[in-house]
């Protein structure tokens, strides 16, 4: 079915997201690592469903059994992400972790049982799954069957996500005037909705699988493909939604705890005026960007003939497509203007220090990062308002 290829695409996107989230960045928070872990688990989960439903498990039998423990841990990782992101006191949320520990403990025991059973028994189970992938939910190789594992996990997950919802709404209302926090909270709300929706679909699937009533069984069998399709679409949305919030991918917006509303509002005003460069979906820390730009200028990276927007973006640790926005917002100029201004300033210093007394104009152009004398002369006149030769005469005359 086409729906399972959607899950394969989701596995691919989730792996890309996890890779982005674990990229070295001193601004990363613990919440980002939880998010990376979640997308790794989603990637493995989606890929395993694709393998099972396409009867490919016989080619990769090692991919059966052990992922159960990883999938049961998904709710714990999600809850940890939200608690870390919302800066909630973890001690107050211990009961939720205790609740989540129940399915994790059961999954750990059954996973150990899977590895402890003989190879022949494992092969027999895998063979039965190859013949009919749907019976895998009824197989029990430990304390409980797979469908019982998922039913317990999903019910507890929905309950836990419901407990988190008021905190997300409260955070959204308290920081609605702060541009950076607003972007972050919209992402958190979107992520919460999609993840909770996925848990609800899993719960519905698990419950229907348990009800042994004729009309329910008939309904389940005739409408199962709709449930699976909806599940696949929601899973794909989870894999794509971070791309709608580019700032989430590259620099988790900084959150803080407000002691009172007056202090919070004061911080908002100061941040808007002095600290942040903001757009509809791009969020930058102005102070940090300025420091990084100063480092680039200090190292004189712009003097390299290969210095381009991609290299500058790497040094600033932002995606290349956001660089032009940053320069226009902060410097009111394009990348070419920014680079040429730095090169011209360097050229003027060299001229004033007598560089052209012993060197040619071609040498000066090369020293300043230009590929040719003509390109250098053209940009010099554009910046200085007079030709290089006239500038040199005025410099000597003065």
N, C-alpha and C positions, 0 to 999 in steps of 0.2 A: 504493500500500500504506500501511496505517496506520503501519507502522514508520518510514516516512520523515517522517511528521508528528511522531513522537517526536523525530527529529533537529531538526525545525523548533522544537519546544518547547525543546530543549536549546540551540539557537542563541540563543533569547530569554533563557533563564536565564543563560547564559554571559555575555551582553552586560551583564545587570544586575550580575552578580558583578564583572566587569571595572570597571564604573562605580563600584561600592562601594569596590573596592580602590584606585582612584586618587583617592578623595576626599581633600582636604587634611587631613593629620594629622601633627603633628610627631613622633609615635611611630612612623611608618611606617619600615620598613627596606627595603633594596634587594630583599630576598626578596619583599616584597609587590608590587613593580613587576614582577618576573619572573612572579609568579602572575597578575597582571592581564594581562600580555602573553599568557600561556598561554591564558587564558579568551577573549581576543579572537581568537586563532588557532582555538580550538575552535569559537567562534561562526561564524567565516567558513567553516571546514571543513564544519561541519554544514549550514550554509545552502547551500553549493555542492552537496553531495551531494543535498540535497532538490531543488534546481533541476535537476540533471542527471537524476536518476531520474524526475522528473515531466515531462521533455521541455520544460523552460522556458528552456533555454539559448539558444534562438533569439530569445527576447525580451530577453535580457541577454547578448549575445555577448561583451561586454567582460569578463564574469566568468569567462572560460575562459583557461587558459594560465598567466597570471602567478601565481595562487595557489600553484602548485607549489612555488616557492621558500619561501613562508611555511610550508607544511605540512611541508617537509623540515626547517625550523628548529625545529619543535615539540620534538624530543628535546633540543636544545641549551638551549632555554628551561627545560625541566623539570629537567634536570641542574643548571643554574645556580641554580634555585630551591632544590633540595635542598642543594647545596653551601653556599649562602648561609644557609639556615635552620639547618643543622647546624653552621655556623661551621667548616667544614673548610678547611684550608690549600689555597688554590687551586693553588699551584705543584705540589703532589703529584698533582693531578688533570689536569694538562696532557695526559697521554697520552689520556685520555678525550675531551678537546676535539679533539685531533688526529684521533681516530677519527671523531668526529661531523662533522669538517670535510670528510671525503670525500664523503658524500652531499650536503652543502651546496654544495660546489664543483661537483659534477655538475649539481645543480639550477640553480645560477646560470648555468652555461654554456647549458643547454637553455632556460632562461627567456629569455636574451638571443637565442638562436636563434629563439624564437617571435616576438619583436618585430622581428627582422631579416628574417624571411621576408615575402613579399608579402601584401597584403591578400586577394587572390584565393585564395592557398594556405591562409591562415588560415580564410577563409570555407568552403572545401571541407572542411577538417578538422571545423569546427563543424557543418556540414551532415551529415557522416557520423555524428557523435556524436548529433545529433538523431534520425537514423533508427535508430540502435542505440547506446544509451548504454553498453552493455557493452564495445564495441570501443575505448572511450577508453583502456583499460589497455594495449592493444596498439599504440596510435599512437606513433610516434617522430618528433618534430620537432627532434631534436638528436642527441646521442650515443647515448642509450638510450631504451627505451620507458618508459611511465609505470609499468607493473607492475614493471619492473626497478628504477626509482627507489624505489618503495615497499618492494620486497623488501630492497634494501640498507639502506634507512633503518630498517626494522623489525627486522631481524636485529641491526644495530648497537645499536639502542635497547634491545632485550631484554638484550643483553650488558652494556651500560652500567648499566641498572637493576639487574641482578644484582650488579654491583660495589658499588652503593650500599646494597643491602639489609643487609649486616652492620653498616654504620655506623648505620643506622636502629635496628636491634635493640640495638646497643651503647648508643646514646643513650637508648633506652627503658628499659633495665635500670639505667643509671647514675642516671637521674633519676626513678625510679619513685615515690620518696617525696615529691617536690615536686609540689604540686597544679597549679601553673601549667604547669610543664614536662610533667607527665603529660598534661594536656589537649592541649597542643601536639603531643606525641609521638603521641598517639592519632590526631590529625588527620593527621600526616605519614605514619603507617603506613597509614591508610585511603586516603589520596591515592595513596601508592605502589602499593598493591594494585590499585586501579582503573586507574591509568595503565598499569601493567605488563600488566594483563589486556587492556587495549585494544591495546597493542602486540603481544601474543601472538595476538590474534584477527586483527589485520592481517597478521601473519606467516603464520599458517595460510592465510588467504585468498590471499596472494601466492604461497605455495609450491604450493597446490593449482592455482592458475592456470597454473603452469609445468609441472606434471607432465602429460605427454601420453600417458597410459595409459588404455585404455578404461574399466575399472572405476572408476578415480579420476575420470575425466571425468564418468561417469554419476553417481557419488556426489556430486560437486561441484555438478552441475546440479540434482539432486533435493533436496539439503540446503542449498543456498545461502541460501534464505530464513531457515533457522534461524540460520545464522552471522550474517547481516545483522541479524536480530532481536536476537540476543545482543549484537552490537556496538552497536546503538542503545540498548539498555537500560543497558549499561555506560557509554556516553557520557552518557546522561541522569543516571546515578548520579553521575558526575563533576561534572555541572552542579548537582546538588542537595546533595551531601554537605557543602559548606561551611555550609549553612543549619543543619546539625545541630550545628555548632560556632560559635555566634554570636560568641564572642569573637574568632575568627579573622577574621571579617568587619570588625570595627570597631577592633580593637587587637591586633596580632600579639603574643602573649606574648613577653616578653623572655627570651632565652636567654643563658647565660654559660658560660665555660670553667672547669672546676674544676681547680685545680692538684693537689689531692689530696682524698681522701674526707673527711677530717676537716674541712677548710675548707668543702667542699660541704655536709656535714651541718649545720654551724654556720649557714651561709647559709639553709638550708631552715628551721631552727628560728626564726631571726630574721624571716624573711619571713612565716612563718605567724602569728607573734605580733604583728608590728609593721607589716608593709608591705602585705600583700595582703588584699583581701576576696574570698573564693572561694565558689563554689557548685558544683552539679553540672556545669553547662556555662557559667556566666558567670564571667569572670575580670576583676577590676578592680585597678588599682594604687591603693592607698589613699592614698598620699602625693599623687599627682597629682590624684586626685579631691578631696582636701581643699583643695588649692591652687585648683582651679577653682571650688569652692564658695565659697571666701573671696573670689575675684574677683567672683562673682555678688553676694555680700553687700556688697562694697565699692562696687560700681556701683549698689546699691540697686534692682536690677531687679525685686525682689519688690513694690515700691511701685506698679508699673504694674497697672491693673485687668485687663490682658490677660495678665498673667504666669501661665502654666499649666505643666503637666508637660512638654508638648511643647517649650516655649521653654527650660525648664531643661535638658532632654535635649540640645538643640542646643548650648547653652553648655558642657555637659559632654562633648560629642562622643561620646555613647553613644545607642543606640536607645531610643526612648521606653518600650518594654515592659520594659526592664531597670532603669529609673529607680526604680520602686517597690521592687524587690529591693535596690538600692543603699541607699536611704534606710532601709529596714527593718533592713538588716544593720548599717549604720553608726550611724544615729540612733535606731533603734528607734521610728520613727514613719512615718506616711503623708506623701504630698506636701502634702496640705491642712494637716496639723498643722505641718509644716516651714515652709510659707509663712506661716501665721497666727502662728506663734511669732515670726518675724522682724518681721512687721507690728506685733504687739503690743509688742515690745521698742522699736520705733521710736515707737509711740504714747506709751509711758510716758515716753520721753525728751522728747517734745514737750510733754507735760502738765507735767512737772517744770520745763521751761524757760518755762512760762507761756503756752503756745500758746492755751489756752482763755480767757485773759483778754481777748484781742481777736478771737477766732474762735469759731465755733459748733461743736457736736458734729458736724454734717453736714460742715463743712469739715475737721475732724480725720479723719473716716471717709474722705473723698475723698483726703486727703493720704496716708493709709496704704494706699490701694489698694482699699478696700471700695466696693462698688456702692451701698450704702445705710447709713443710720444704724442701722437695726435689726440688720442683719447685723454691723456693727461692735460694737454694744453687746452682742449675744449672745456673740460670740467673746471680747470683753474680759472679760465676767463668767466665762466658761468658763476663761479663762487665769488671771485674777487672783483668782478666788474670790469677788469682790464686784462690785456694779454700778459703772458708770463714775461716777455721781454720788456714791456713797459713797466711792469712791477719791479723787475730787477733794476731798471734805470732809476726809478724813484727810490728804491732801497739804497742804491749806491749814492745817489744825490743827497739823501738824508743823512 
